[in-house]
Amino acid sequence: MSSWELATSTYAQIRDQAYEVAVLPLGATEPHNFHLPYGTDRFEGDAVGRAAVEWAENRGGRVILLPTLPYGIESNMSALPFAMNLNPTTMIAVVRDLVESLRSSGVRKVLLLNMHGGNEPKSILRELYNQVDVHLFVCNWYEVVADCYDDLFEHREDHAGEMETSLMLSAFPDLVSRDDQGRIEGADGAVQPCRFEAVQRGWVRISRPWHALTASTGSGDPRLATREKGDRLLQILAERIGSFLVELSASAIDASFPMVPRKDADDAN
Ligand SMILES: [Zn+2]
């Protein structure tokens, strides 16, 4: 049994270990078109977290993976059943308490591995910046592959489309609803545009009312998803996030952490 995943480890395996880094995946519970389960973001957090932390463990990283937080910020999905909301202020409070538990356990470098766009965890870093004696980092999983997205996938999506469905086909194929011929049972994921051009261009932002955005709750067509695309995606995520974790694990917390020391600071030493 491994000791890099907290949920499956015993006290006997954990108590004498010294971990440099903790990874806390942030999930959500919300509808994901007609073919993926409500817990998709939580299952994805488990899959990506395990792949990346195991990759790091095999290359000398001292990293522990926490259970994925199964709830997230869902205020813009309140018209849909069982979109289980934590308000942003509650989310910050939950993460603060968990990070303080990590500090008590001797961990001072924490990666928030965010699986749900609505969580927007950068604000958590700003809120906790002077409140906890822990260095916080955030990774939005869908941004990790931004530079190779078009090599991996045919269409853009942002919720329960080709990318998320491919990842689920790779990691949890039994949780993807398919018909007798194996076809994915999701709708096309068509979305309504905002009526304001400024919002379409992105220089005015809104929190999109999900019930008015899409009839299926999906955004992006899932029917192009394949297990092979998901395998490739998961491999790239493991390597990229895992490499960062190895680096982070090996990096000492000195006066200039996490920045490269300034030349004049070197001279003064
Ligand atoms: Zn999702």
py3Dmol code that shows the C-alpha trace and the ligand (Angstrom):
import py3Dmol

protein = """\
ATOM      1  CA  MET A   1       0.000   0.000   0.000  1.00  0.00           C
ATOM      2  CA  SER A   2       1.390   3.421  -0.929  1.00  0.00           C
ATOM      3  CA  SER A   3       1.983   6.242   1.523  1.00  0.00           C
ATOM      4  CA  TRP A   4       1.607   9.097  -0.957  1.00  0.00           C
ATOM      5  CA  GLU A   5      -2.204   9.045  -0.838  1.00  0.00           C
ATOM      6  CA  LEU A   6      -3.620   9.998   2.558  1.00  0.00           C
ATOM      7  CA  ALA A   7      -7.072   8.450   2.183  1.00  0.00           C
ATOM      8  CA  THR A   8      -5.681   4.946   1.591  1.00  0.00           C
ATOM      9  CA  SER A   9      -2.791   5.143   4.091  1.00  0.00           C
ATOM     10  CA  THR A  10      -2.732   4.112   7.750  1.00  0.00           C
ATOM     11  CA  TYR A  11      -1.314   6.009  10.704  1.00  0.00           C
ATOM     12  CA  ALA A  12       1.481   3.430  10.815  1.00  0.00           C
ATOM     13  CA  GLN A  13       2.467   4.354   7.237  1.00  0.00           C
ATOM     14  CA  ILE A  14       2.198   8.093   7.751  1.00  0.00           C
ATOM     15  CA  ARG A  15       3.474   8.958  11.219  1.00  0.00           C
ATOM     16  CA  ASP A  16       7.226   8.714  10.536  1.00  0.00           C
ATOM     17  CA  GLN A  17       7.128  10.263   7.055  1.00  0.00           C
ATOM     18  CA  ALA A  18       8.249  13.822   6.325  1.00  0.00           C
ATOM     19  CA  TYR A  19       6.294  15.376   3.470  1.00  0.00           C
ATOM     20  CA  GLU A  20       7.478  18.539   1.740  1.00  0.00           C
ATOM     21  CA  VAL A  21       4.357  19.185  -0.336  1.00  0.00           C
ATOM     22  CA  ALA A  22       0.625  18.479  -0.050  1.00  0.00           C
ATOM     23  CA  VAL A  23      -1.790  18.423  -3.000  1.00  0.00           C
ATOM     24  CA  LEU A  24      -5.412  19.332  -2.303  1.00  0.00           C
ATOM     25  CA  PRO A  25      -7.679  18.760  -5.333  1.00  0.00           C
ATOM     26  CA  LEU A  26     -10.728  21.035  -5.428  1.00  0.00           C
ATOM     27  CA  GLY A  27     -13.773  19.402  -7.023  1.00  0.00           C
ATOM     28  CA  ALA A  28     -17.495  20.148  -7.298  1.00  0.00           C
ATOM     29  CA  THR A  29     -20.856  18.399  -7.362  1.00  0.00           C
ATOM     30  CA  GLU A  30     -22.933  19.577 -10.317  1.00  0.00           C
ATOM     31  CA  PRO A  31     -24.710  18.273 -13.454  1.00  0.00           C
ATOM     32  CA  HIS A  32     -22.422  17.324 -16.372  1.00  0.00           C
ATOM     33  CA  ASN A  33     -24.644  16.941 -19.471  1.00  0.00           C
ATOM     34  CA  PHE A  34     -26.614  13.649 -19.742  1.00  0.00           C
ATOM     35  CA  HIS A  35     -23.663  11.257 -19.796  1.00  0.00           C
ATOM     36  CA  LEU A  36     -21.272  12.179 -16.956  1.00  0.00           C
ATOM     37  CA  PRO A  37     -22.034  11.914 -13.229  1.00  0.00           C
ATOM     38  CA  TYR A  38     -22.510  14.784 -10.786  1.00  0.00           C
ATOM     39  CA  GLY A  39     -19.226  13.840  -9.118  1.00  0.00           C
ATOM     40  CA  THR A  40     -17.171  14.210 -12.318  1.00  0.00           C
ATOM     41  CA  ASP A  41     -14.904  17.007 -11.030  1.00  0.00           C
ATOM     42  CA  ARG A  42     -14.245  15.086  -7.835  1.00  0.00           C
ATOM     43  CA  PHE A  43     -13.411  11.867  -9.736  1.00  0.00           C
ATOM     44  CA  GLU A  44     -11.156  13.859 -12.070  1.00  0.00           C
ATOM     45  CA  GLY A  45      -9.404  15.361  -9.043  1.00  0.00           C
ATOM     46  CA  ASP A  46      -8.705  11.861  -7.750  1.00  0.00           C
ATOM     47  CA  ALA A  47      -7.426  10.686 -11.159  1.00  0.00           C
ATOM     48  CA  VAL A  48      -5.217  13.674 -11.995  1.00  0.00           C
ATOM     49  CA  GLY A  49      -3.995  13.961  -8.399  1.00  0.00           C
ATOM     50  CA  ARG A  50      -3.030  10.281  -8.254  1.00  0.00           C
ATOM     51  CA  ALA A  51      -1.303  10.331 -11.651  1.00  0.00           C
ATOM     52  CA  ALA A  52       0.734  13.459 -10.845  1.00  0.00           C
ATOM     53  CA  VAL A  53       1.666  12.550  -7.259  1.00  0.00           C
ATOM     54  CA  GLU A  54       2.636   8.988  -8.199  1.00  0.00           C
ATOM     55  CA  TRP A  55       4.765  10.386 -11.040  1.00  0.00           C
ATOM     56  CA  ALA A  56       6.477  12.704  -8.521  1.00  0.00           C
ATOM     57  CA  GLU A  57       6.883   9.941  -5.932  1.00  0.00           C
ATOM     58  CA  ASN A  58       8.712   7.772  -8.470  1.00  0.00           C
ATOM     59  CA  ARG A  59      11.204  10.604  -9.081  1.00  0.00           C
ATOM     60  CA  GLY A  60      12.032  11.422  -5.472  1.00  0.00           C
ATOM     61  CA  GLY A  61       9.283  13.918  -4.597  1.00  0.00           C
ATOM     62  CA  ARG A  62       8.040  13.927  -0.992  1.00  0.00           C
ATOM     63  CA  VAL A  63       4.407  14.647  -1.745  1.00  0.00           C
ATOM     64  CA  ILE A  64       1.121  13.645  -0.116  1.00  0.00           C
ATOM     65  CA  LEU A  65      -2.219  13.664  -1.934  1.00  0.00           C
ATOM     66  CA  LEU A  66      -5.272  14.699   0.107  1.00  0.00           C
ATOM     67  CA  PRO A  67      -8.842  13.545  -0.605  1.00  0.00           C
ATOM     68  CA  THR A  68     -10.519  15.711  -3.257  1.00  0.00           C
ATOM     69  CA  LEU A  69     -12.899  18.318  -1.835  1.00  0.00           C
ATOM     70  CA  PRO A  70     -16.194  17.098  -3.345  1.00  0.00           C
ATOM     71  CA  TYR A  71     -17.975  20.501  -3.186  1.00  0.00           C
ATOM     72  CA  GLY A  72     -17.285  23.794  -4.927  1.00  0.00           C
ATOM     73  CA  ILE A  73     -18.725  27.165  -5.876  1.00  0.00           C
ATOM     74  CA  GLU A  74     -22.024  26.659  -7.719  1.00  0.00           C
ATOM     75  CA  SER A  75     -23.949  29.909  -7.139  1.00  0.00           C
ATOM     76  CA  ASN A  76     -24.546  30.362 -10.900  1.00  0.00           C
ATOM     77  CA  MET A  77     -26.102  26.858 -11.131  1.00  0.00           C
ATOM     78  CA  SER A  78     -28.714  27.436  -8.426  1.00  0.00           C
ATOM     79  CA  ALA A  79     -31.601  26.925 -10.903  1.00  0.00           C
ATOM     80  CA  LEU A  80     -30.428  23.325 -11.485  1.00  0.00           C
ATOM     81  CA  PRO A  81     -31.158  20.456  -9.085  1.00  0.00           C
ATOM     82  CA  PHE A  82     -28.426  19.320  -6.711  1.00  0.00           C
ATOM     83  CA  ALA A  83     -25.730  21.727  -7.813  1.00  0.00           C
ATOM     84  CA  MET A  84     -24.270  21.681  -4.297  1.00  0.00           C
ATOM     85  CA  ASN A  85     -23.003  25.178  -3.567  1.00  0.00           C
ATOM     86  CA  LEU A  86     -20.343  26.499  -1.255  1.00  0.00           C
ATOM     87  CA  ASN A  87     -20.302  30.303  -1.417  1.00  0.00           C
ATOM     88  CA  PRO A  88     -16.872  31.805  -2.208  1.00  0.00           C
ATOM     89  CA  THR A  89     -16.411  32.986   1.385  1.00  0.00           C
ATOM     90  CA  THR A  90     -17.272  29.487   2.686  1.00  0.00           C
ATOM     91  CA  MET A  91     -14.835  27.937   0.225  1.00  0.00           C
ATOM     92  CA  ILE A  92     -12.047  30.186   1.463  1.00  0.00           C
ATOM     93  CA  ALA A  93     -12.884  29.250   5.087  1.00  0.00           C
ATOM     94  CA  VAL A  94     -12.835  25.514   4.291  1.00  0.00           C
ATOM     95  CA  VAL A  95      -9.476  25.736   2.505  1.00  0.00           C
ATOM     96  CA  ARG A  96      -8.040  27.889   5.319  1.00  0.00           C
ATOM     97  CA  ASP A  97      -8.951  25.247   7.932  1.00  0.00           C
ATOM     98  CA  LEU A  98      -7.484  22.411   5.833  1.00  0.00           C
ATOM     99  CA  VAL A  99      -4.283  24.357   5.150  1.00  0.00           C
ATOM    100  CA  GLU A 100      -3.914  25.066   8.885  1.00  0.00           C
ATOM    101  CA  SER A 101      -4.185  21.292   9.505  1.00  0.00           C
ATOM    102  CA  LEU A 102      -1.382  20.772   6.983  1.00  0.00           C
ATOM    103  CA  ARG A 103       0.750  23.405   8.728  1.00  0.00           C
ATOM    104  CA  SER A 104       0.235  21.546  12.031  1.00  0.00           C
ATOM    105  CA  SER A 105       1.447  18.418  10.220  1.00  0.00           C
ATOM    106  CA  GLY A 106       4.647  20.171   9.147  1.00  0.00           C
ATOM    107  CA  VAL A 107       3.747  20.874   5.520  1.00  0.00           C
ATOM    108  CA  ARG A 108       4.495  24.413   4.305  1.00  0.00           C
ATOM    109  CA  LYS A 109       4.090  24.019   0.521  1.00  0.00           C
ATOM    110  CA  VAL A 110       0.596  23.295  -0.769  1.00  0.00           C
ATOM    111  CA  LEU A 111      -0.759  22.929  -4.302  1.00  0.00           C
ATOM    112  CA  LEU A 112      -4.482  23.541  -4.786  1.00  0.00           C
ATOM    113  CA  LEU A 113      -5.280  21.367  -7.834  1.00  0.00           C
ATOM    114  CA  ASN A 114      -8.464  22.953  -9.132  1.00  0.00           C
ATOM    115  CA  MET A 115     -10.850  20.824 -11.197  1.00  0.00           C
ATOM    116  CA  HIS A 116     -13.814  23.262 -11.437  1.00  0.00           C
ATOM    117  CA  GLY A 117     -13.684  26.621 -13.234  1.00  0.00           C
ATOM    118  CA  GLY A 118     -16.247  28.189 -10.905  1.00  0.00           C
ATOM    119  CA  ASN A 119     -13.918  27.778  -7.917  1.00  0.00           C
ATOM    120  CA  GLU A 120     -11.507  30.456  -9.252  1.00  0.00           C
ATOM    121  CA  PRO A 121      -9.075  29.710  -6.403  1.00  0.00           C
ATOM    122  CA  LYS A 122      -6.665  32.618  -7.044  1.00  0.00           C
ATOM    123  CA  SER A 123      -8.790  34.669  -4.644  1.00  0.00           C
ATOM    124  CA  ILE A 124      -8.091  32.036  -1.951  1.00  0.00           C
ATOM    125  CA  LEU A 125      -4.365  32.707  -2.343  1.00  0.00           C
ATOM    126  CA  ARG A 126      -4.920  36.434  -2.000  1.00  0.00           C
ATOM    127  CA  GLU A 127      -7.174  36.051   1.051  1.00  0.00           C
ATOM    128  CA  LEU A 128      -4.819  33.659   2.865  1.00  0.00           C
ATOM    129  CA  TYR A 129      -1.574  35.365   1.794  1.00  0.00           C
ATOM    130  CA  ASN A 130      -0.891  36.864   5.224  1.00  0.00           C
ATOM    131  CA  GLN A 131      -3.076  34.502   7.254  1.00  0.00           C
ATOM    132  CA  VAL A 132      -1.294  31.159   7.046  1.00  0.00           C
ATOM    133  CA  ASP A 133       2.395  30.257   7.330  1.00  0.00           C
ATOM    134  CA  VAL A 134       2.138  28.132   4.199  1.00  0.00           C
ATOM    135  CA  HIS A 135       3.141  28.817   0.594  1.00  0.00           C
ATOM    136  CA  LEU A 136       0.090  28.226  -1.574  1.00  0.00           C
ATOM    137  CA  PHE A 137       0.134  27.449  -5.289  1.00  0.00           C
ATOM    138  CA  VAL A 138      -2.850  26.947  -7.559  1.00  0.00           C
ATOM    139  CA  CYS A 139      -3.137  24.886 -10.744  1.00  0.00           C
ATOM    140  CA  ASN A 140      -6.282  24.958 -12.889  1.00  0.00           C
ATOM    141  CA  TRP A 141      -6.069  21.556 -14.557  1.00  0.00           C
ATOM    142  CA  TYR A 142      -7.628  22.696 -17.831  1.00  0.00           C
ATOM    143  CA  GLU A 143      -4.883  25.340 -18.235  1.00  0.00           C
ATOM    144  CA  VAL A 144      -2.034  22.805 -17.993  1.00  0.00           C
ATOM    145  CA  VAL A 145      -2.586  21.662 -21.597  1.00  0.00           C
ATOM    146  CA  ALA A 146      -3.512  25.050 -23.096  1.00  0.00           C
ATOM    147  CA  ASP A 147      -0.487  25.008 -25.448  1.00  0.00           C
ATOM    148  CA  CYS A 148      -1.230  21.517 -26.827  1.00  0.00           C
ATOM    149  CA  TYR A 149      -5.053  21.525 -26.618  1.00  0.00           C
ATOM    150  CA  ASP A 150      -5.494  21.642 -30.405  1.00  0.00           C
ATOM    151  CA  ASP A 151      -3.133  18.672 -30.855  1.00  0.00           C
ATOM    152  CA  LEU A 152      -5.184  16.619 -28.395  1.00  0.00           C
ATOM    153  CA  PHE A 153      -8.761  17.616 -29.233  1.00  0.00           C
ATOM    154  CA  GLU A 154     -10.913  18.680 -32.158  1.00  0.00           C
ATOM    155  CA  HIS A 155     -13.283  21.114 -30.471  1.00  0.00           C
ATOM    156  CA  ARG A 156     -13.173  23.698 -27.713  1.00  0.00           C
ATOM    157  CA  GLU A 157     -15.265  23.023 -24.640  1.00  0.00           C
ATOM    158  CA  ASP A 158     -15.573  24.154 -21.098  1.00  0.00           C
ATOM    159  CA  HIS A 159     -17.921  21.747 -19.366  1.00  0.00           C
ATOM    160  CA  ALA A 160     -18.569  18.020 -19.913  1.00  0.00           C
ATOM    161  CA  GLY A 161     -17.371  18.162 -23.529  1.00  0.00           C
ATOM    162  CA  GLU A 162     -14.653  16.355 -25.482  1.00  0.00           C
ATOM    163  CA  MET A 163     -11.829  16.919 -22.962  1.00  0.00           C
ATOM    164  CA  GLU A 164     -13.642  16.032 -19.732  1.00  0.00           C
ATOM    165  CA  THR A 165     -15.415  13.079 -21.318  1.00  0.00           C
ATOM    166  CA  SER A 166     -12.133  11.728 -22.722  1.00  0.00           C
ATOM    167  CA  LEU A 167     -10.531  11.995 -19.284  1.00  0.00           C
ATOM    168  CA  MET A 168     -13.440  10.133 -17.699  1.00  0.00           C
ATOM    169  CA  LEU A 169     -13.292   7.450 -20.439  1.00  0.00           C
ATOM    170  CA  SER A 170      -9.636   6.959 -19.501  1.00  0.00           C
ATOM    171  CA  ALA A 171      -9.915   7.014 -15.705  1.00  0.00           C
ATOM    172  CA  PHE A 172     -13.494   5.907 -14.898  1.00  0.00           C
ATOM    173  CA  PRO A 173     -15.015   4.382 -18.072  1.00  0.00           C
ATOM    174  CA  ASP A 174     -17.851   2.723 -16.155  1.00  0.00           C
ATOM    175  CA  LEU A 175     -19.108   6.175 -15.072  1.00  0.00           C
ATOM    176  CA  VAL A 176     -19.653   7.412 -18.662  1.00  0.00           C
ATOM    177  CA  SER A 177     -23.199   6.704 -19.813  1.00  0.00           C
ATOM    178  CA  ARG A 178     -23.276   4.999 -23.231  1.00  0.00           C
ATOM    179  CA  ASP A 179     -25.991   3.315 -25.301  1.00  0.00           C
ATOM    180  CA  ASP A 180     -26.012  -0.300 -26.557  1.00  0.00           C
ATOM    181  CA  GLN A 181     -23.737   0.620 -29.468  1.00  0.00           C
ATOM    182  CA  GLY A 182     -21.262   2.304 -27.112  1.00  0.00           C
ATOM    183  CA  ARG A 183     -22.225   5.809 -28.209  1.00  0.00           C
ATOM    184  CA  ILE A 184     -21.913   8.521 -25.574  1.00  0.00           C
ATOM    185  CA  GLU A 185     -25.379   9.543 -24.428  1.00  0.00           C
ATOM    186  CA  GLY A 186     -24.629  13.251 -23.991  1.00  0.00           C
ATOM    187  CA  ALA A 187     -26.312  16.054 -25.963  1.00  0.00           C
ATOM    188  CA  ASP A 188     -24.243  18.269 -28.282  1.00  0.00           C
ATOM    189  CA  GLY A 189     -23.482  20.808 -25.531  1.00  0.00           C
ATOM    190  CA  ALA A 190     -24.591  23.817 -27.579  1.00  0.00           C
ATOM    191  CA  VAL A 191     -24.519  27.119 -25.654  1.00  0.00           C
ATOM    192  CA  GLN A 192     -26.277  30.454 -26.002  1.00  0.00           C
ATOM    193  CA  PRO A 193     -24.043  33.499 -26.467  1.00  0.00           C
ATOM    194  CA  CYS A 194     -24.385  36.518 -24.185  1.00  0.00           C
ATOM    195  CA  ARG A 195     -26.408  39.323 -25.797  1.00  0.00           C
ATOM    196  CA  PHE A 196     -23.657  41.883 -25.070  1.00  0.00           C
ATOM    197  CA  GLU A 197     -20.703  42.104 -27.450  1.00  0.00           C
ATOM    198  CA  ALA A 198     -18.402  43.321 -24.658  1.00  0.00           C
ATOM    199  CA  VAL A 199     -19.026  40.089 -22.773  1.00  0.00           C
ATOM    200  CA  GLN A 200     -18.507  38.000 -25.927  1.00  0.00           C
ATOM    201  CA  ARG A 201     -15.152  39.730 -26.446  1.00  0.00           C
ATOM    202  CA  GLY A 202     -14.177  39.020 -22.848  1.00  0.00           C
ATOM    203  CA  TRP A 203     -13.456  42.533 -21.569  1.00  0.00           C
ATOM    204  CA  VAL A 204     -16.662  42.534 -19.515  1.00  0.00           C
ATOM    205  CA  ARG A 205     -17.111  39.436 -17.371  1.00  0.00           C
ATOM    206  CA  ILE A 206     -20.187  37.788 -15.883  1.00  0.00           C
ATOM    207  CA  SER A 207     -20.971  34.697 -13.870  1.00  0.00           C
ATOM    208  CA  ARG A 208     -22.978  32.837 -16.501  1.00  0.00           C
ATOM    209  CA  PRO A 209     -26.545  31.759 -15.549  1.00  0.00           C
ATOM    210  CA  TRP A 210     -26.110  28.073 -16.390  1.00  0.00           C
ATOM    211  CA  HIS A 211     -29.800  27.288 -16.997  1.00  0.00           C
ATOM    212  CA  ALA A 212     -29.943  30.022 -19.690  1.00  0.00           C
ATOM    213  CA  LEU A 213     -26.559  29.087 -21.166  1.00  0.00           C
ATOM    214  CA  THR A 214     -27.300  25.444 -22.050  1.00  0.00           C
ATOM    215  CA  ALA A 215     -30.280  23.077 -22.100  1.00  0.00           C
ATOM    216  CA  SER A 216     -28.196  19.943 -21.422  1.00  0.00           C
ATOM    217  CA  THR A 217     -25.998  21.535 -18.698  1.00  0.00           C
ATOM    218  CA  GLY A 218     -23.029  20.717 -20.981  1.00  0.00           C
ATOM    219  CA  SER A 219     -20.856  23.210 -22.851  1.00  0.00           C
ATOM    220  CA  GLY A 220     -18.960  21.565 -25.685  1.00  0.00           C
ATOM    221  CA  ASP A 221     -19.683  18.420 -27.714  1.00  0.00           C
ATOM    222  CA  PRO A 222     -18.756  15.216 -25.829  1.00  0.00           C
ATOM    223  CA  ARG A 223     -19.370  12.856 -28.738  1.00  0.00           C
ATOM    224  CA  LEU A 224     -15.845  13.251 -30.124  1.00  0.00           C
ATOM    225  CA  ALA A 225     -14.358  11.964 -26.880  1.00  0.00           C
ATOM    226  CA  THR A 226     -12.287   8.758 -26.879  1.00  0.00           C
ATOM    227  CA  ARG A 227     -10.408   6.793 -24.286  1.00  0.00           C
ATOM    228  CA  GLU A 228      -7.163   7.243 -26.273  1.00  0.00           C
ATOM    229  CA  LYS A 229      -7.477  11.035 -26.105  1.00  0.00           C
ATOM    230  CA  GLY A 230      -8.043  10.758 -22.364  1.00  0.00           C
ATOM    231  CA  ASP A 231      -5.017   8.473 -21.910  1.00  0.00           C
ATOM    232  CA  ARG A 232      -2.796  11.014 -23.673  1.00  0.00           C
ATOM    233  CA  LEU A 233      -4.256  13.889 -21.675  1.00  0.00           C
ATOM    234  CA  LEU A 234      -3.720  12.103 -18.375  1.00  0.00           C
ATOM    235  CA  GLN A 235      -0.132  11.257 -19.310  1.00  0.00           C
ATOM    236  CA  ILE A 236       0.683  14.898 -20.103  1.00  0.00           C
ATOM    237  CA  LEU A 237      -1.013  16.095 -16.901  1.00  0.00           C
ATOM    238  CA  ALA A 238       0.942  13.546 -14.832  1.00  0.00           C
ATOM    239  CA  GLU A 239       4.278  14.589 -16.364  1.00  0.00           C
ATOM    240  CA  ARG A 240       3.744  18.332 -16.197  1.00  0.00           C
ATOM    241  CA  ILE A 241       2.143  18.573 -12.758  1.00  0.00           C
ATOM    242  CA  GLY A 242       4.397  15.778 -11.454  1.00  0.00           C
ATOM    243  CA  SER A 243       7.564  17.607 -12.613  1.00  0.00           C
ATOM    244  CA  PHE A 244       6.435  20.761 -10.839  1.00  0.00           C
ATOM    245  CA  LEU A 245       5.811  18.760  -7.662  1.00  0.00           C
ATOM    246  CA  VAL A 246       9.319  17.255  -7.785  1.00  0.00           C
ATOM    247  CA  GLU A 247      10.808  20.745  -8.162  1.00  0.00           C
ATOM    248  CA  LEU A 248       8.619  22.187  -5.433  1.00  0.00           C
ATOM    249  CA  SER A 249       9.471  19.329  -3.095  1.00  0.00           C
ATOM    250  CA  ALA A 250      13.214  19.888  -3.551  1.00  0.00           C
ATOM    251  CA  SER A 251      13.102  23.675  -3.196  1.00  0.00           C
ATOM    252  CA  ALA A 252      14.040  25.049   0.247  1.00  0.00           C
ATOM    253  CA  ILE A 253      11.914  27.809   1.741  1.00  0.00           C
ATOM    254  CA  ASP A 254      14.471  30.611   1.961  1.00  0.00           C
ATOM    255  CA  ALA A 255      14.034  34.384   2.198  1.00  0.00           C
ATOM    256  CA  SER A 256      13.251  34.850  -1.500  1.00  0.00           C
ATOM    257  CA  PHE A 257      11.081  31.706  -1.954  1.00  0.00           C
ATOM    258  CA  PRO A 258       9.502  31.078  -4.427  1.00  0.00           C
ATOM    259  CA  MET A 259      11.351  33.664  -6.500  1.00  0.00           C
ATOM    260  CA  VAL A 260      14.850  33.396  -7.900  1.00  0.00           C
ATOM    261  CA  PRO A 261      17.093  35.331  -5.460  1.00  0.00           C
ATOM    262  CA  ARG A 262      18.059  38.835  -6.650  1.00  0.00           C
ATOM    263  CA  LYS A 263      21.687  39.395  -7.558  1.00  0.00           C
ATOM    264  CA  ASP A 264      22.076  42.204  -5.005  1.00  0.00           C
ATOM    265  CA  ALA A 265      20.594  39.925  -2.295  1.00  0.00           C
ATOM    266  CA  ASP A 266      23.300  37.347  -3.183  1.00  0.00           C
ATOM    267  CA  ASP A 267      26.014  39.982  -2.897  1.00  0.00           C
ATOM    268  CA  ALA A 268      24.791  41.019   0.547  1.00  0.00           C
ATOM    269  CA  ASN A 269      25.121  37.443   1.852  1.00  0.00           C
TER     270      ASN A 269
END
"""
ligand_1 = """\
1
ZN
Zn -16.403 19.194 -14.717
"""
view = py3Dmol.view(width=600, height=400)
view.addModel(protein, "pdb")
view.setStyle({"model": 0}, {"cartoon": {"style": "trace"}})
view.addModel(ligand_1, "xyz")
view.setStyle({"model": 1}, {"stick": {}})
view.zoomTo()
view.show()
